Amino acid sequence: MTTLRPLGSSDLHVFPLALGGNVFGWTADETQSFAVLDAYTAAGGNFVDSADVYSAWAEGNEGGESETVIGRWLAARGNRADVVVATKVGAHPHFKGLSATTIKAAAEESLRRLGTDYIDLYYTHFDDESVPVEEIVTALDQLVKDGTVRAVAASNISPERLRASLDFAESEGLARYVALQPHYNLVSRDTYEGPLLETVGKAGLSAVPYYGLASGFLTGKYRPGTTVDSARAAGAGGHLDTERGRAVLSALDAVAEAHGAELATVALAWLASRPTVAAPIASARTVEQVPALVAAAELTLTDAELALLTDASGI
């Protein structure tokens, strides 16, 4: 049985691979989404990531589709207490930004869609620098005091604003961020590694990276001369044009072959081994994609293999 990892200073313990909910109600309909969620939890997974904006970008959607699907699944399975549900505030078309009133109203809507009276982990989706960190932290703390949020976290924030938020929470005795969700994977290391990682490490936060598979590039399905039918193909395929992307694929091929593992499994295992990382996020549209994701929790790479991947991704 996979050992759950603590999430920062919170009392939350999570499976070392979070299931991304961005596809639910978008490229995966409700039936497909339920099947994926069932397969993930059957494999021991307990950490589902969503956001109130998912998937407002899709034609005919307005945001909240992912939360609604997850809420219906939780109700149908009766397993709310067994699942760590994470969602985010700040990017929904009707609840943009991080003013105190927006945070409160958006949280109420997320709770309604999720069909629950509490959110386990509540992220600020994108920092709103027009709002003082004091207002944001105080509004999030009120949700914790009200019992509607168990722990708070941040995503897409500068090291300076993150540090200021932590300092204010500590000085006032308010709920403090326990995690950061950065853009981080084998072909995208520059945003996180540096001052942001240092801030997270010093503060004892956990990282829960998004785009853990670089929109599918790190599954290995994007190769020279191939065409991939995916809503994210344009962005993912672009990595083939870079020296780093090609070097990473070559290293992943070698390590995956040595373990008889999928490339996605190896890429996520590398990410899960990085300093501060508690659980990378990866999404699945179909049940068939789930085993390669959850297998990362059990795959231990050697020091030499980790070095090979790290060196290739540093090009």
C-alpha positions in Angstrom: 0.0 0.0 0.0 1.4 3.4 -1.0 2.4 5.7 1.9 0.5 8.9 1.9 2.5 12.1 2.1 1.8 15.0 4.5 0.9 18.3 2.8 3.0 21.0 4.4 2.0 21.8 8.0 -1.6 20.7 7.5 -3.2 17.5 8.7 -3.9 16.5 5.2 -2.2 13.3 3.9 -2.2 12.7 0.1 -1.4 10.0 -2.4 1.8 11.0 -4.2 0.0 11.6 -7.5 -2.9 14.0 -7.6 -5.6 13.4 -10.3 -6.2 16.6 -12.3 -9.8 17.5 -12.8 -9.4 20.0 -15.6 -10.7 17.4 -18.2 -13.9 16.6 -16.3 -16.9 18.1 -18.1 -14.6 19.1 -21.0 -12.8 16.3 -22.9 -14.2 13.7 -20.6 -17.9 13.6 -20.2 -19.6 12.6 -16.9 -19.6 8.9 -17.5 -15.9 8.9 -18.5 -15.0 11.2 -15.6 -16.7 8.9 -13.1 -14.9 5.9 -14.5 -11.5 7.7 -14.3 -12.2 8.8 -10.7 -13.2 5.2 -9.8 -10.1 3.8 -11.3 -7.9 6.3 -9.5 -9.4 5.8 -6.1 -9.4 2.0 -6.6 -5.7 2.2 -7.1 -5.3 4.0 -3.7 -5.5 7.6 -4.9 -7.2 10.1 -2.7 -6.2 13.6 -4.0 -8.4 15.3 -6.7 -7.5 18.7 -8.0 -10.0 21.1 -9.6 -10.8 24.8 -10.0 -13.9 26.9 -10.3 -12.9 28.1 -13.7 -12.6 24.5 -15.2 -13.7 24.5 -18.0 -14.9 28.0 -18.9 -12.7 28.0 -22.0 -14.7 25.3 -23.8 -17.5 26.3 -26.1 -20.8 26.0 -24.2 -19.2 25.9 -20.8 -19.2 28.7 -18.2 -16.9 27.4 -15.5 -17.7 25.0 -12.7 -18.2 22.0 -14.9 -15.4 20.0 -13.3 -16.5 20.8 -9.7 -20.1 19.7 -10.6 -18.9 16.4 -12.0 -16.7 15.7 -9.0 -19.6 16.7 -6.7 -22.0 14.3 -8.4 -19.4 11.5 -8.2 -18.8 12.1 -4.5 -22.5 11.9 -3.9 -22.9 8.8 -6.0 -20.1 7.0 -4.3 -20.6 8.3 -0.7 -16.9 8.7 -0.2 -16.5 12.4 0.6 -14.5 11.7 3.8 -12.0 9.5 1.9 -11.1 12.1 -0.8 -8.9 15.2 -0.4 -10.7 17.7 -2.7 -8.7 20.7 -3.9 -10.1 23.6 -5.8 -9.2 27.1 -6.7 -10.5 30.7 -6.7 -9.8 33.7 -8.8 -10.2 32.9 -12.4 -13.9 32.0 -12.8 -15.5 34.5 -15.3 -18.1 35.6 -12.7 -15.6 35.6 -9.8 -12.4 37.1 -11.1 -9.7 38.3 -8.7 -9.0 37.9 -5.0 -10.9 40.6 -3.2 -12.4 39.4 0.1 -15.9 39.5 -1.2 -15.0 37.6 -4.4 -13.2 34.8 -2.3 -16.2 34.4 0.0 -18.8 34.3 -2.8 -16.7 32.0 -5.1 -16.1 29.6 -2.2 -19.9 29.4 -1.6 -20.4 28.5 -5.2 -17.7 25.9 -5.2 -19.2 24.3 -2.1 -22.6 24.2 -3.8 -21.2 22.6 -7.0 -19.2 20.1 -5.1 -22.2 19.2 -2.9 -20.1 19.4 0.3 -19.9 21.6 3.3 -16.1 21.8 3.2 -13.2 22.1 0.8 -10.0 20.3 1.9 -7.5 22.5 0.1 -8.4 25.9 -1.3 -5.9 27.6 -3.6 -5.7 31.2 -4.9 -5.5 30.3 -8.6 -3.6 33.3 -9.9 -2.3 36.0 -7.6 -4.2 39.3 -7.8 -1.6 42.0 -7.2 -4.3 44.7 -7.1 -5.3 43.3 -3.7 -3.0 43.5 -0.7 -1.9 40.1 0.6 -3.4 41.1 4.0 -6.9 41.2 2.5 -6.4 37.9 0.7 -4.9 36.0 3.7 -7.6 37.4 6.1 -10.4 36.3 3.7 -8.9 32.8 3.4 -8.5 32.6 7.2 -12.1 33.4 7.7 -13.1 30.4 5.5 -10.9 28.2 7.7 -12.4 29.7 10.9 -15.9 29.1 9.4 -15.0 25.5 8.9 -15.7 25.6 5.1 -12.0 25.2 4.2 -9.5 22.9 6.0 -6.2 24.3 4.5 -5.2 27.1 2.1 -2.6 27.2 -0.6 -1.4 29.4 -3.5 -0.7 29.0 -7.2 0.9 31.2 -9.8 2.4 33.7 -7.3 5.8 35.5 -7.1 8.3 34.5 -4.4 7.9 38.0 -3.0 4.1 37.9 -2.6 4.3 34.4 -1.3 6.8 35.4 1.4 4.7 38.4 2.3 1.6 36.3 2.6 3.3 33.8 4.9 4.9 36.6 7.0 1.5 38.3 7.5 -0.3 35.0 8.4 2.4 34.2 10.9 2.5 37.6 12.5 -1.3 37.7 12.9 -1.8 34.1 13.8 -3.9 33.5 10.7 -4.3 30.4 8.5 -1.0 30.1 6.5 -0.5 28.6 3.1 0.5 24.9 3.4 1.2 24.3 -0.3 2.1 25.9 -3.6 0.9 24.7 -7.0 3.7 25.7 -9.5 4.1 25.0 -13.2 6.9 22.3 -13.0 7.9 19.3 -15.0 10.9 17.8 -16.8 10.8 20.3 -19.7 9.7 23.3 -17.6 11.9 23.8 -14.6 12.8 27.4 -14.8 9.7 28.9 -13.3 9.9 26.9 -10.0 13.5 26.1 -9.5 15.1 29.2 -7.9 13.6 31.8 -5.5 10.2 30.2 -5.5 11.5 26.7 -4.6 13.7 28.3 -2.0 10.8 30.1 -0.4 8.7 27.0 -0.4 11.5 24.9 1.1 12.3 27.4 3.9 8.7 27.8 4.8 8.0 24.1 5.0 5.4 24.1 2.3 4.6 21.3 -0.1 4.7 21.7 -3.9 1.9 20.1 -6.0 3.1 20.8 -9.5 0.6 21.3 -12.4 1.3 20.3 -16.0 3.2 17.3 -14.6 3.3 15.7 -18.0 3.7 19.0 -20.0 0.2 18.7 -21.5 0.9 15.1 -22.6 4.4 15.6 -24.1 6.1 13.5 -21.4 3.9 10.5 -22.2 6.0 10.0 -25.3 3.1 10.1 -27.7 4.5 13.2 -29.5 7.2 12.1 -31.9 8.6 13.4 -35.1 6.2 12.8 -37.9 3.3 11.8 -35.7 -0.1 13.6 -35.3 -1.9 13.5 -32.0 -5.6 14.0 -31.6 -5.7 16.1 -28.5 -7.1 19.5 -27.4 -3.6 20.3 -26.1 -1.5 19.0 -29.1 -0.3 22.3 -30.3 1.3 23.3 -27.0 2.6 19.8 -26.1 4.1 19.1 -29.6 6.1 22.3 -29.5 8.6 20.7 -27.1 9.8 18.5 -30.0 11.3 21.5 -31.5 13.7 22.1 -28.6 16.9 20.4 -27.8 15.7 20.0 -24.2 12.5 18.3 -25.3 14.4 15.8 -27.5 17.0 15.1 -24.9 14.3 14.5 -22.2 12.4 12.0 -24.5 15.6 10.1 -25.1 16.4 9.9 -21.4 12.8 8.9 -20.6 13.0 6.1 -23.3 16.1 4.7 -21.7 14.8 4.7 -18.1 11.3 3.5 -19.1 12.8 0.5 -21.0 15.0 -0.4 -17.9 11.9 -0.6 -15.7 9.4 -1.9 -18.3 7.4 1.3 -17.4 5.5 3.9 -19.3 7.2 7.2 -20.1 4.5 9.1 -18.1 5.2 6.9 -15.1 8.9 7.8 -15.2 8.4 11.5 -15.7 6.0 11.7 -12.8 8.3 9.6 -10.6 11.2 12.0 -11.3 8.9 15.0 -10.4 7.7 13.3 -7.2 11.4 12.8 -6.2 12.2 16.5 -6.4 12.8 18.7 -3.3 9.5 20.0 -1.7 7.2 18.0 -4.1 4.5 16.1 -2.4 2.3 15.1 -5.4 2.5 16.0 -9.0 -0.8 16.5 -10.8 -1.7 14.6 -14.0 -5.1 14.2 -15.7 -6.6 11.3 -17.5 -9.5 11.4 -20.1 -9.9 7.6 -20.1 -9.6 4.7 -17.7 -6.8 3.3 -19.9 -4.6 6.3 -19.0 -4.9 5.9 -15.2 -2.5 3.0 -14.5 0.5 4.8 -15.9 -0.2 7.7 -13.7 -0.8 5.9 -10.4 2.2 3.6 -11.1 4.5 6.6 -10.4 3.7 6.2 -6.7 5.4 2.8 -6.7 8.3 3.5 -9.1 11.7 4.2 -7.4 14.3 5.5 -9.7 18.0 5.0 -9.0 20.3 7.9 -8.4 21.9 7.4 -11.8 18.5 7.4 -13.5 17.4 10.5 -11.7 20.7 12.2 -12.7 20.3 11.2 -16.3 16.8 12.8 -16.4 17.9 15.9 -14.5 20.9 16.4 -16.8 18.8 15.9 -19.9 16.2 18.4 -18.7 18.8 21.0 -17.8 20.0 21.5 -21.4 
